Amino acid sequence: MSCLFCKIIAGEIPAQIKYQDELVVAFADINPQAPVHILVIPKLHVENAAELAAQSPAALTAVFTAADQLAKTEGLTGYRTIFNTGADAGQSVFHAHLHLMGGRGLAWPPG
């Protein structure tokens, strides 16, 4: 499989793993946009969050549950969760992934 995130899940590409269970893996973003920037991904390969919701609501719930646990572990008092869907939204890896960001004030709108 040529998916970057599937290779991380399989252990073929190293990553700074922050959390893992039977449904999700979370790791530090290699190009962080905030002091805390973690990607939370389902182990199931689907292109985006809408597909994840349709194919595995349990995995979608697990992604958000993991993000909340990680935010607490990282000591975040506030955080942002983002799913980019499609190239026009900035999605560059077409495996659903949630960006957990925090550790500083975050502006709105995000850009």
Number of C-alpha atoms within 10 A of each C-alpha: 6 6 12 14 23 18 13 17 21 11 10 11 11 11 15 12 16 16 16 16 11 9 17 21 22 26 18 18 19 11 8 13 12 15 10 20 21 29 24 30 30 29 21 16 15 19 16 19 20 15 14 21 14 10 13 16 14 12 19 23 15 20 22 17 14 22 25 16 12 19 21 13 10 13 12 15 10 13 18 14 16 11 18 18 19 13 10 8 9 10 16 11 16 17 22 25 28 23 22 25 24 22 17 13 9 13 7 6 5 5 4
